[in-house]
Amino acid sequence: MAGMTILSRASLVSGAFVQLADALVGEYDSADLLRTLVDQCVVLLDATAAGLLLADQRGNLQVIASTSEESRRVEVLQHQAGAGPCFDAYRSGMVVTLSDIAAGGNDYPEFQAAALAQGFQSVHAIPMRFRPNTIGALNLFRNRKGSLSDEDAVIGQALADVATITLLHERTARKNATVNAQLQHALNSRVFIEQAKGVIAARNNINMDEAFKRLRAHARSRQEPMHRSAADVINNLVLI
């Protein structure tokens, strides 16, 4: 039985890396890549939700992907406050863990209050590293106290590292201008996608998570970047 469990976990981990690679099939879609990253973190790791902040051209972190509206609210408040585990992971390039947000999160009162209000008790923040630089950070939220296992921490960092390399296209990322253009494209795409999610949610009386899933499914069925589908929704060219 133990062998079957190990095999199953190995298969899931392999599948996650395949999904990250598949995000580059056809026309490149950074929004889909980053949402795949946070989705797979929740599937594979001992996390209730996941969120990701990415640095813009000025080095300011912006919310770019989340698995739920609860985690997104915490990420937005962390962004507005300019402080939290994700910011520390980004600035230091090191993993930041709060195994008990209520007891250990006093350095980030806005983050602490927001996380506890959404039911999160602990967080594991992973830097998205590219050589000596860090371009963002990934937050893994849990609805109970405690730290990730060593195995989950290693897998989480590996997923973040692979996504970072894929996002920047290692060969072209050597030039800072290309790196900034890739990151800014991802941030610009997020604006269209958030607007389209709101339109789809209001039109169908559904929540924002379901609206995102419908938008992503539509983009994949047409083999086009999600931001293009989002623009069509905003301009009433398609109904989803």
Secondary structure as GFF3:
##gff-version 3
##sequence-region A 1 240
A	DSSP	alpha_helix	2	22	.	.	.	ID=ss1
A	DSSP	alpha_helix	30	44	.	.	.	ID=ss2
A	DSSP	beta_strand	49	55	.	.	.	ID=ss3
A	DSSP	beta_strand	61	66	.	.	.	ID=ss4
A	DSSP	alpha_helix	69	81	.	.	.	ID=ss5
A	DSSP	alpha_helix	85	92	.	.	.	ID=ss6
A	DSSP	beta_strand	96	98	.	.	.	ID=ss7
A	DSSP	alpha_helix	101	104	.	.	.	ID=ss8
A	DSSP	alpha_helix	109	117	.	.	.	ID=ss9
A	DSSP	beta_strand	122	130	.	.	.	ID=ss10
A	DSSP	beta_strand	133	142	.	.	.	ID=ss11
A	DSSP	alpha_helix	150	168	.	.	.	ID=ss12
A	DSSP	three_ten_helix	172	174	.	.	.	ID=ss13
A	DSSP	alpha_helix	176	204	.	.	.	ID=ss14
A	DSSP	alpha_helix	208	222	.	.	.	ID=ss15
A	DSSP	alpha_helix	226	234	.	.	.	ID=ss16
###
